[in-house]
Amino acid sequence: MNNIAQIRKVRGLRQNDLAEMVGVTQPHISRIEKGDEGPPLSLFRTIADALNVPLAALFSDERAEAEQMLIDAFRTLPSGRREGWLEMARLIQSEAKAADQEDDRSRGQAD
């Protein structure tokens, strides 16, 4: 199994978006995410590049375990504390998106 769907969703991408980014069809991405199809390593590299993660992140269980720990901790919080965590997550996500946009602008100027 792989982490492609999970990483894609964190990035706010649809299967169609990722398919366009890597030059395959949406059904192909769906089969890869389900583990129904084992694409060549070169396609996994292209997917990792498109998702801006190292190749190993597509297969690492460490991320899934850490994410599950966060989810479990979140579920034990009282509703008032959950709002604080959600606000923190929104802030982190916003800052990450701004950093990605800045990186894109920097790459555009370097080209």
Secondary structure by P-SEA (a helix, b strand, c coil): ccaaaaaaaaacccaaaaaaaacccaaaaaaaaaccccccaaaaaaaaaaacccccccccaaaaaaaaaaaaaaaaccaaaaaaaaaaaaaaaaaaaaaaaaaaaaaaaac
